[in-house]
């Protein structure tokens, strides 16, 4: 199987209007400034995880984890970050839940 680990894509700007202002991102920024959250924190509205496998008899398969936020300027919901990982059946190497912007 081709190595699919640690491939990432970042989308810093809204694909519709080009703004870099994001709802969850700006909300987090306020909390960081108040000292309530660590500076290295990342924010997103929701995440989606897809296992890429032909059938359910796989031992390992690539997983795509995508994070979404909404543009403050136009309201477009879009992918802000996506990454691939290798999932091993049994949960040993499945992506951890929560903030996946940092390596697991």
Buried (B, 14 or more C-beta within 10 A) or exposed (E): EEEBEEEEEEBEBBEEEEEEBBBBBEBBBEEBEEEEBEEEBBBBBEBEBEEEBEEEEBEBBBBBBBBBBBBBBEEEEBBBBBBBBBBBBEEEBBBEEEBBBEEE
